[in-house]
Amino acid sequence: MESVKLRVAENLRKYRERRGITQKQLANHLGVRDNTISSWEKGTNSIDISTLLNICNFLEISLDDIYGISDKKISPVELTEDELALLSSFRKLSHDNRMKVLGIVELKASEDA
């Protein structure tokens, strides 16, 4: 588990720097303090999944990228035509609208739990 956290930390820093985004800019986007980003990039603290999704969308990368998973290491997921169409529509949404959809999904999941 610790190696996953460190891999995410390393990849967060790598992709943030590749996009030319400072820790302060990312912190402002997420509404967190600058030192929070630093602690994530050092692997001192973990990132919750909704924030991680927000980061991935902001950096225009996938969860596979942030976790360091190559397509060769995972088996493909079988999706129905309806699921593929839904995923395609989701990907076309703006960042803000993606976040709204994810918020609704999280709310619904917590209600059903």
C-alpha positions as CSV (number, residue, x, y, z in Angstrom):
1,M,0.0,0.0,0.0
2,E,2.8,2.4,0.9
3,S,4.4,1.9,-2.6
4,V,1.1,2.9,-4.2
5,K,1.0,6.2,-2.2
6,L,4.6,6.9,-3.1
7,R,3.9,6.2,-6.8
8,V,0.9,8.5,-6.8
9,A,3.0,11.2,-5.0
10,E,5.8,10.9,-7.6
11,N,3.4,11.0,-10.5
12,L,1.4,13.9,-9.1
13,R,4.7,15.9,-9.0
14,K,5.8,14.7,-12.4
15,Y,2.5,15.5,-14.2
16,R,2.0,18.8,-12.4
17,E,5.5,20.0,-13.5
18,R,5.0,18.7,-17.0
19,R,1.9,20.9,-17.3
20,G,3.9,23.9,-15.9
21,I,1.6,24.2,-12.9
22,T,2.9,25.3,-9.6
23,Q,1.9,23.8,-6.3
24,K,0.2,27.1,-5.5
25,Q,-1.8,27.1,-8.7
26,L,-3.0,23.5,-8.0
27,A,-3.8,24.4,-4.4
28,N,-5.8,27.4,-5.5
29,H,-7.7,25.2,-8.0
30,L,-8.5,22.6,-5.3
31,G,-9.2,25.1,-2.5
32,V,-6.4,23.7,-0.3
33,R,-3.2,25.1,1.2
34,D,0.1,25.0,-0.7
35,N,1.7,22.8,1.9
36,T,-1.1,20.2,1.3
37,I,0.2,19.7,-2.2
38,S,3.7,19.4,-0.9
39,S,2.6,16.7,1.6
40,W,0.9,14.8,-1.2
41,E,3.9,15.0,-3.4
42,K,6.2,13.8,-0.6
43,G,3.8,10.9,0.1
44,T,3.3,12.1,3.7
45,N,-0.5,12.4,3.3
46,S,-2.9,10.5,1.0
47,I,-5.3,12.1,-1.4
48,D,-9.0,11.1,-1.3
49,I,-10.4,9.7,-4.5
50,S,-12.7,12.7,-5.4
51,T,-9.8,15.1,-5.0
52,L,-7.6,12.7,-7.0
53,L,-10.2,12.7,-9.8
54,N,-10.3,16.5,-9.7
55,I,-6.5,16.6,-9.9
56,C,-6.5,14.2,-12.9
57,N,-9.1,16.3,-14.7
58,F,-7.2,19.5,-14.0
59,L,-3.9,18.0,-15.2
60,E,-5.7,16.3,-18.1
61,I,-4.4,12.9,-17.2
62,S,-6.1,9.6,-16.3
63,L,-6.2,7.7,-13.0
64,D,-4.1,5.1,-14.8
65,D,-1.5,7.8,-15.3
66,I,-1.5,9.0,-11.7
67,Y,-1.3,5.4,-10.4
68,G,1.4,4.6,-13.0
69,I,-0.6,1.8,-14.6
70,S,0.1,1.0,-18.2
71,D,-2.6,-0.5,-20.4
72,K,-0.4,-3.6,-20.8
73,K,-0.6,-4.4,-17.1
74,I,-4.4,-4.3,-16.8
75,S,-7.0,-6.4,-18.6
76,P,-9.5,-4.4,-20.6
77,V,-13.0,-3.8,-19.1
78,E,-15.9,-5.0,-21.2
79,L,-18.4,-2.2,-21.6
80,T,-21.8,-2.3,-23.2
81,E,-22.6,0.0,-26.1
82,D,-24.7,2.2,-23.7
83,E,-21.8,2.4,-21.2
84,L,-19.4,3.3,-24.0
85,A,-21.8,6.1,-25.1
86,L,-22.2,7.4,-21.6
87,L,-18.4,7.4,-21.1
88,S,-18.0,9.2,-24.4
89,S,-20.5,11.9,-23.3
90,F,-18.8,12.3,-19.9
91,R,-15.4,12.8,-21.6
92,K,-16.9,15.6,-23.7
93,L,-18.1,17.6,-20.6
94,S,-16.2,20.6,-19.4
95,H,-14.2,20.1,-16.2
96,D,-16.8,21.9,-14.1
97,N,-19.6,19.7,-15.4
98,R,-17.6,16.6,-14.9
99,M,-17.1,17.6,-11.2
100,K,-20.9,18.2,-10.9
101,V,-21.6,14.7,-12.3
102,L,-19.1,13.1,-9.9
103,G,-20.6,15.0,-7.0
104,I,-24.1,13.7,-7.9
105,V,-22.7,10.2,-8.2
106,E,-21.0,10.4,-4.8
107,L,-24.2,11.8,-3.2
108,K,-26.3,9.0,-4.7
109,A,-23.8,6.3,-3.7
110,S,-23.7,7.6,-0.1
111,E,-27.6,7.6,0.0
112,D,-27.7,4.0,-1.2
113,A,-25.0,2.9,1.3
